[in-house]
Amino acid sequence: MNDFKKFCLEHKGGIIGGLIAIIIACTGLVRLLVGVVIIIFGIWLGNYVQKNKDYVKEKLKNFIDKF
């Protein structure tokens, strides 16, 4: 019993993460979370492009010229 308790204490983050993943998978919240992640990525990408306009233009131009 002590070994099981020790295991649970050492890996409680993984156990909690696994339980949350099971709940998300079973309830269909995956679609919502994917949507939120896409929105956050879009916000981050827009902010990055705005702050690094010249760098992004140059990289995009070089990428298009390769084709």
Residue, then its C-alpha position, 0 to 999 in steps of 0.5 A: m500500500n505504501d508503494f501505491k501511495k508513493f506512486c500517487l504522490e510522485h505522479k499526481g500531476g500526470i494522473i490529474g492530467g490524464l483524468i482531465a484528458i479523459i473527461i475532455a475526450c468523453t464530453g466532446l470538449v475537444r472541438l471547443l478546445v481546438g477552436v480556442v487554440i486556433i483563435i489564440f494561435g491566430i492572435w499570436l500570429g497577427n501580433y508577431v507579423q505586426k511587430n516584425k513586418d519587414y522580417v516577415k515580408e522578406k521571408l515571404k518574398n524569399f519563399i515565393d521566389k523559390f517557387 
